[in-house]
Amino acid sequence: MTAGLERAAEDYLAVRRSFGYKLQGYDRLLADLCAWLGRAGLDTVRADVALAWAVSPGTSEAWHAERLSAVRGFAAYLHALDPRCEVPPRCPTLARRRRVPPHIYTEDEIAALMAAARLMSPPLRAATFETLIGLLAVTGMRSGEALRLDRGDVDLEGGTVTVLATKFNKSRALALHPTTIAVLAAYTDARSGRWPRPRTTAFFVSNSGGRLGPSSLYAGFGQMLGQAGLIPPAGSRRRRPRPHDLRHRFAVATLLEWYRGDQDVQALLPSLSAWLGHSQPKDTYWYLSAVPELLTAASERAQRRRSQPR
C-alpha cells in the first residue's frame, strides 16, 4: 500500500536535492512516515495521522519541529499531484519563522499591470512604470537593483544591463532580448525628450527628473494594482502582490521552460542562481517552492527518468 508513497517521497527528495538542498536524513524520515501511514491503512498523507507521527513521544521538541517540517514539505509537494493529500497544520508550540509565499503573476496579470501603467499621467510617469515593470518581469531583477541603475549601466548597443555591487556584493551582466532593448531605447528617447538636461545619472526617473525612489515605486505600484483589479478583497488570505514577486515569477517561468524542454535542470540551476545574483543554488529554491505547476513538472520529469532503462 505504501509503494506509491515511497516512490513519491523519492521523487520529492530528488527534486529538492536538484535545487541544491542536501536534506541529510530525510530519506529515513520519509521512509518512517510512509511506514506509519501504511500501518494506518493510508495510501496518502492525512493531516491528523501525519501530525501524530511528527510529535510522537520519546523525542525532543526540536526533533518534533524537524519531523513536522519534513512532513509538511513532502505533503505540500504531494498535494499538487494528489488532491486527497492533506498538509498538516503548523503546530503553534513548534512554530518556526516562515516567509509568506509569493504571488506568482500570470501572463494576463502582467499585461494588466502594464496596461494600467499606460493610463498614468503625465506621459513620462506612464512610460517609466510600464518600462520598469516590463524590465523586472523579463530579467528577474530585484526592484531595488532596477531603481539603482544608472544610464551607463544600460548598454543598448551591446544589449546588456549591468547590475553593480548589489546584494552579497555581487555584480552581474544580464543579456537583453532585442524586444527589451527596443523598449528601453524608446523609454530613453521619452526621458530625454522630457529632460534634455538630466538632473541625475539614473536610468529611471521621477516626474521631477530625479531618480525614481522606492516610495514612488510602491505608491505607483499600488495604483496599478487597483486599476488592474489585483488587490485582494478585505478578509482574503491571499497576500497583496508586490514588485518583488515579479522576480519569483521569472524564476518559476524559467524552470518550467527547462522542465518542459526536457533539459538538465540540475546542471542549469547554477546559471539561474548566477543570473538572479544568488551566492549558491540552494538560495534559489525559495523562489521555486509551493508552485503546483512547477512541482508537477518536476515530478513528471523524475518519473520519466526513473522509468528509463539503465
N, C-alpha and C positions, 0 to 999 in steps of 0.2 A: 504493500500500500504506500510505502514511503519512497519508492523508487523515483517517482516523478518529482517529489520534493527534493530528493537528493541531487537529481540532475539539475533542477532549478537553482539549488544552492551552489553547485559547481559553476554554472553559467554566471551567476551573480558575482561570485568571487573573481572569476576570470575577467569580467567587465570592470570591476573596481580596480583590480590589480593592473589592468591595461592603462589605467589613468595614473599609475604611479604609487598606489597605496600598497603597503606590504601586507597588512591585515594578518599579522602573525597570530596563530592560534585560532583564527576564525574557522578553519576547516573543522577542527574538533568541536568548536562551539556549535556550529550549524548542524553538524552530524548529530550531536547530542539533542539539539532542538528537534530535528526531523524524527529521531527515535522517540522522543517524548510525545510528539504529535501522533506518531503511528500507534503508540500504546493507548492513546485516547481514541483511536479509530478514525483519525482525520487524515485527509489527503491534501489539505491546505492549511493555512495558518488561521486559527481562530483566536481572537484577541485575548479572551479570558484565560485560555489554556496556555498561550504563549507567555502571558504576563506571570502566570503561576510558575512557569519554567524559569523565567528571568529572576524571580525573587524567591526561589526555592530555598529552604532553610540550610544552614550549615556554611554559608559563605558571608563575606563582609558586604557592607553597603556599597563600597566601591566596586566590588565584583558584580553585585546586582546591577549597578548602573552600566557596567561594561556589557553584561549579558542583554540588558534591555536595549542598549544602543545597537547591538548586533542584530537582535530580532526585529527591531523597528526598521533598520536599513534593509534587511532582507525582505520583510513584509511589504515595504513601500515598492520595492522592485517587483515583487511577485504580483502585487495588486494591479500593476499596469498590464499584466498578462492574464491574470485570473481574477475577475471581479469578485469572486467569492472570498478571496483572501482579505482578512481584516488586519489593519495596522494597530497594534496595541497602543493605548494612550500613554503619554508620558506620566511617570509616577512623580507626584509633587515632591516627595521626600528624596527622590533621586534626580531631581531636575538639574540639567546642565544648561549653560548658556547656548541658545540656538539662534542662528540668524534666520530672519523671516525669508521664506522662499521668494525669489524674484518674480516679477511679472514677465512672461515671455511673450513679446509682441508678435502678432500675426502680420503677414504682409499687408492685409487690409487696414490694420490699426496703424501701421507706419504710414501708409498712404493717407489715412485720415488725419494724422498729426501734421503731415507736410501740407495737406490741403488747408488745414486750419492756420498754419503759419502764413500761407499766402494771403489770408484775409486780414492780417495785421496791418497797422499803419504806424508811421509812414512807410513808404515802399522799401527803404533800406532796412528797416527793422524786420519786415516780412522776409526779405532776401536773406538777412543774417540768420534768422531762426530756421528757415527752410533748409539753407545750406548746412548749418550746424547739425541739425537732426539727421540729415542725409549722410553727412560725414561720419557721425557716431554709428549709424546703422551699418554702413558698409565697411568700416575699419575696426569696430570694436574698441576704439579708443575710450579712455576714461574722459568724462566730461571736463574735468579739471585740466587734463592734458590738452584738449582742444582749445579751451579758453586761454591757455598759456602759449599757444602757437604764435610765433612772430611771422612776419611776411617772408623773411629769409628761410624759414623752416619749410615752406611750401614751394617745392620746385616743380613748376608747371611744365617746363621743358623736359626735365628728367623724369617726370611722372612719379615723384615720391613726396612723402611728408615725413619730416624728421621730428621725433619726439625726444627732447633732450632732458637728461638727468631727472627722470620722473621717479615714481615710487621704486624703492630698493636701489635708488641712484643708478638706474639703468637707462640707457639711451637706445633707440632703435629707429630704423628707417622702414617705412611702410610703402610698398608699391601700390600705385593707384590705377584703377581701371580707366580706360580712355573716357568713358562717360562721366566718371567722377572728376577727372581733370577738366572736362568741358564745363561742368557745373561750377567748379572752383574758379575757373577763368572768368565765367560770367559774373560771379559774385565780386571778383577783383575789379572788374570794369565798373560794376554798380557802385562799389565802395569808393573807387577813385573819382567817379562822376560826382558823388555827393561830397567827398572830402578830397579835393585835388591836392591840398597841402595837409598831409596827415599829421595829426597831433600825437600819434602813438605808432609804435612798430608792430602793434598787434594785428593779427590776421582778421579776427572777428571783432567788429567794433560796435559800440552802443550808438544810440541816437545822437549823443553829444559828441561823437567822434573819438571817444576814449576806448580803452579796452573793455570788451563785454565782461562783466563780473558775474560771480556766482549768484548773487541776489537777483540780478536782472534775468539770468538764465532761468532760475526757478520760478520767478514771477511770470515770465513769458510762457514757460512750460505749463504752468497751472492753467493759464488762459487757453492754451492749445488743447489741454486735456478736456476742459469743459466744452469747447467748441466741437471736439471730436467725439464727445459722448463717452469718454473713458474714465470718468471719475466714478468710483464705486458708490452705490447708494448708501445712505446712512444706515448703520447697523450691519452692513455687509462684512463678512470675514475676509474678503479679498483686500489685498494691500493696494494702496494708491500707486499707480505706475510712476517710475522715476526715470530721469535721463540715463542713469547708470544701468538700468535694466536693458537698454539697447546693447550694452556690452555682453550681457548674458545671452541675449537673443543671437548675437553674432556667433558666439562660441557654440551654441546649440545647433544653429543652422550649418556651421562648418562641419561639425561631427556627423550630422545627419547626411550631408552630402558625401562624406567619406564612406560612411557605412553603406549607403545606397549604391555607391560606385564600387563596393566590394574592395576597397583599398585597405592597406595595412594600417589600421588606426593606431595601434600601439607604436609603430615606427614613426607615424606622422605627428603624434601628440606633442613631442618636444618642439616641433616647429610652430604649433598653435600657441604653446606656452611662451615661446620667444616672441611671437607676434603680439601677444597680449601684454608682454612685459613682465611675466611671472618669473620668479627665481628658480622654480623647479616644476615639473609636470604635475605633481600632486596638488599644487596650488590652483590648477585649472579645474580640478574636479568639482569644486563648489559651483562653478558655472554650468555644470552638466548634470547635476543631480536632480532627482524628483521631476523629470520631464518624461511622461509616459511614452511619447512618441520615440524619444531617443532610447529609452530603456528597452522598448520593444525591438527597435532596430538592432541594438547591441545584442539582445538575447537571440534574435533570429540569426545573427552572424555567428554567435557562439555555437548554436545548434547546427548550423551548416558545417562549420569547421569540425565539430565533433563527429558528424556523420560521414565525413570524407574518409576514404580508406587510407590507412597509414602504410 
